[in-house]
Amino acid sequence: MTTLKSKLKEDLTTAMKARDELTSSTLRLTLTAITKEEVGGKTARELSDDEVQKVIAKEAKKRREAADAFAKGGRTEQAEREKKEGAILEAYLPQQLSDEELTAIVASAVDEAKAAGAEGPRAMGAVMKIVNPKVAGRAEGGRVAATVKKLLAG
């Protein structure tokens, strides 16, 4: 069974042979972030695929935020590069949920929380506890929270 980390390493080697500078540098930075995470605790350890995915998601989010910042600053070339790097990383992540899919998951969680007696703004935490495991890695936290707030207010 190939781990996600070894797939990243294989793809890095392929990108280097193909002289694909963008993919090479993106994967190199991501592998560095993974290694940093592995040796960052009290004891060095191998990350699970889920943990590697979290690192990749964090790196992809950094690229999106940087792309927005560069775009706002009128630096379109850098913004484009950040977007391309983000797209390379997205390929290693689970398919993101569409707005409809996310809304359906949140709606059922809201019903579940209400059935358990949680209502109003205080239900937010209860709903998030139900939703988070179901959408892990497939929807960004901010997007999930916004959908929960919208449906609770509705």
C-alpha positions, 0 to 999 in steps of 0.5 A: 500500500502506497502512503500519501507521503510516498506518493508525494515523493514519487510525484516529486521525482517525476516532476524533477525529471520532467523539469516541472519547476512549479510542481517540484517546488510545490511538492518540495515545500509540502514534503518539508512541511510534513517532515517539520510536523513529524519532528515537531513533537516530543518524539519524531514519528511518521504521520498517518495519511490523514495527518499528511492530508491535514498538512496538505490542506493547510499548505493549500489554504496558505496558497489560496490566501496568498493568491488573494493577497497578491491579487488584491495587491495587483501582483497578478503573476504571483497570484497566478503562481499561488493559484497553480500551486494550490491546484497542484495540492488540491489534487492530493486532497479528497474531493471538496463538498459542493455547497448543496452537499454541505448544506444537506449535511449541515441541515441534518446535523441541525435537526439532530442537534434540535432533537437532542435539545440544542437550539438557537445560537448555543446549538452552534457547538453541538451542530459543529460536533456532529458535522465536523467528522462527516466533512473532515478534509472535504470542506474548510472550517470557515465554510462549514461554520458559515453554513451552520450559522446560516441554517441556525438563523433560518 
